[in-house]
């Protein structure tokens, strides 16, 4: 029984330490391409599978599918966008089919494995852009991070309005 518990715990630990994109997809993709190089010469990467990530700026549904505008961020060892204000720019992710804009909301982090398309690709409809466009093959939408409670928080009991009388003006 003890061996089964240790084995189960080890499997859970290893599952938590996996890369954001599935191993078969991650093996095919080029993860080490700098975003600046991709921006300067996007034609050299058309048709190649890349792994990119960042923070969602906007999600738009079209007749062809969903277009997600992403503020690019560097990815850490596990493929998660780093918590930084630095960005190489923006890129677009095209996902065939409908994605809920409330779930893929601005501020959420996303990692995408996708094929680089031509900038003015017909899948975007009439929208013409100079952004890099990636056709999503696989993605990982990250959970929202809660604010840290390890630093001091200011709480003013005189300003607390949770139990205030709704008839009283603030």
Wavefront OBJ file of the C-alpha trace (Angstrom):
o trace
v 0.000 0.000 0.000
v 2.860 2.343 0.851
v 4.492 1.655 -2.536
v 1.290 2.539 -4.368
v 1.006 5.814 -2.438
v 4.598 6.757 -3.265
v 4.117 5.843 -6.933
v 0.879 7.834 -7.138
v 2.533 10.847 -5.481
v 5.464 10.665 -7.884
v 3.146 10.539 -10.893
v 1.238 13.594 -9.647
v 4.507 15.433 -9.087
v 5.784 14.619 -12.572
v 2.463 15.608 -14.146
v 2.772 19.028 -12.508
v 6.268 19.426 -13.960
v 5.386 19.041 -17.613
v 5.846 21.516 -20.422
v 2.877 23.676 -21.457
v 2.600 22.009 -24.875
v 2.352 18.237 -25.390
v 5.688 16.438 -25.956
v 5.007 15.388 -29.587
v 4.125 18.964 -30.542
v 7.000 20.464 -28.531
v 9.512 18.173 -30.245
v 8.413 19.344 -33.695
v 8.367 23.054 -32.814
v 11.239 25.512 -32.756
v 11.208 26.989 -29.249
v 14.436 28.967 -29.441
v 13.524 31.483 -32.158
v 13.813 35.032 -30.753
v 10.639 37.051 -31.293
v 12.693 39.987 -32.580
v 14.096 37.786 -35.352
v 10.575 36.614 -36.196
v 9.409 40.232 -36.456
v 12.296 41.377 -38.625
v 11.960 38.532 -41.127
v 8.559 36.813 -40.811
v 8.780 35.451 -44.374
v 11.609 33.128 -43.337
v 9.342 31.415 -40.806
v 6.148 30.989 -42.873
v 4.942 27.409 -42.520
v 7.206 26.655 -39.541
v 5.873 25.459 -36.200
v 6.787 27.785 -33.311
v 5.902 28.036 -29.643
v 4.998 31.563 -28.566
v 3.249 33.004 -25.557
v 2.124 36.102 -23.787
v -0.858 37.922 -22.359
v -4.164 38.162 -24.208
v -5.018 41.712 -25.250
v -8.208 41.032 -27.216
v -10.305 38.128 -28.499
v -12.487 38.524 -31.592
v -14.764 35.928 -33.172
v -15.137 35.983 -36.952
v -16.955 33.791 -39.466
v -13.779 31.780 -40.049
v -12.842 31.315 -36.367
v -11.370 33.199 -33.428
v -8.547 35.743 -33.579
v -6.644 36.318 -30.341
v -4.332 39.322 -30.088
v -1.442 38.499 -27.752
v 1.167 40.755 -26.152
v 4.300 38.639 -26.536
v 6.290 37.642 -23.447
v 9.323 35.396 -23.062
v 8.519 31.855 -21.979
v 10.072 30.246 -18.928
v 11.480 26.724 -18.749
v 7.981 25.200 -18.569
v 6.549 27.282 -21.415
v 4.642 29.756 -19.259
v 4.837 33.466 -20.107
v 7.095 35.297 -17.678
v 5.644 37.884 -15.320
v 7.280 40.946 -16.799
v 6.323 44.170 -18.513
v 8.844 43.558 -21.284
v 7.382 42.557 -24.601
v 8.708 42.110 -28.098
v 5.423 43.303 -29.563
v 2.136 41.684 -30.486
v 1.080 38.736 -32.590
v -2.216 37.205 -33.647
v -3.361 33.644 -33.017
v -6.010 32.206 -35.331
v -8.008 29.314 -33.880
v -10.561 27.662 -36.207
v -13.916 27.517 -34.451
v -15.483 29.527 -31.665
v -13.685 30.422 -28.438
v -15.552 32.238 -25.676
v -14.169 35.789 -25.257
v -15.119 35.699 -21.563
v -12.827 32.701 -21.030
v -10.077 33.982 -23.345
v -10.306 37.377 -21.680
v -7.749 40.185 -21.712
v -5.116 39.678 -19.034
v -5.007 35.871 -19.235
v -1.720 34.245 -20.178
v -1.575 31.839 -23.109
v 1.046 29.597 -24.699
v 0.512 28.575 -28.324
v 2.151 26.075 -30.635
v 1.279 27.104 -34.138
v 2.252 27.475 -37.743
v 3.320 30.918 -38.933
v 1.036 32.255 -41.684
v 1.431 35.123 -44.107
v 0.568 38.462 -42.447
v -2.418 39.266 -44.695
v -3.821 35.764 -44.714
v -7.414 35.202 -45.911
v -8.411 33.542 -42.605
v -8.499 36.993 -41.031
v -11.195 38.125 -43.438
v -11.028 41.826 -44.259
v -8.721 42.578 -41.348
v -5.294 43.554 -42.692
v -2.457 43.715 -40.251
v 1.294 43.843 -39.955
v 1.234 41.508 -36.957
v 2.642 38.017 -37.154
v -0.211 35.516 -37.567
v -0.010 32.029 -36.074
v -2.436 29.204 -36.912
v -2.994 27.474 -33.579
v -2.243 23.753 -33.497
v -2.306 23.513 -29.695
v -2.630 26.028 -26.882
v -2.548 26.250 -23.114
v -4.612 28.890 -21.353
v -3.103 29.586 -17.936
v -5.075 30.160 -14.764
v -5.333 33.702 -13.448
v -2.851 34.309 -10.677
v -4.236 35.577 -7.432
v -2.514 38.503 -5.750
v 0.180 37.518 -3.308
v -0.587 37.776 0.391
v 3.048 37.609 1.471
v 3.435 41.363 1.497
v 1.682 43.749 3.885
v -1.865 44.700 2.999
v -3.441 47.918 4.213
v -6.856 47.519 5.753
v -8.715 50.532 7.110
v -11.658 49.469 9.302
v -13.277 52.902 8.905
v -13.281 52.499 5.111
v -14.688 48.956 5.105
v -18.095 49.181 3.391
v -18.988 45.476 3.327
v -21.459 45.852 6.205
v -22.481 49.419 5.479
v -26.122 50.458 5.410
v -27.080 50.808 1.714
v -29.203 53.859 2.550
v -26.192 55.763 3.872
v -24.203 57.828 1.350
v -20.528 56.991 1.037
l 1 2 3 4 5 6 7 8 9 10 11 12 13 14 15 16 17 18 19 20 21 22 23 24 25 26 27 28 29 30 31 32 33 34 35 36 37 38 39 40 41 42 43 44 45 46 47 48 49 50 51 52 53 54 55 56 57 58 59 60 61 62 63 64 65 66 67 68 69 70 71 72 73 74 75 76 77 78 79 80 81 82 83 84 85 86 87 88 89 90 91 92 93 94 95 96 97 98 99 100 101 102 103 104 105 106 107 108 109 110 111 112 113 114 115 116 117 118 119 120 121 122 123 124 125 126 127 128 129 130 131 132 133 134 135 136 137 138 139 140 141 142 143 144 145 146 147 148 149 150 151 152 153 154 155 156 157 158 159 160 161 162 163 164 165 166 167 168 169 170
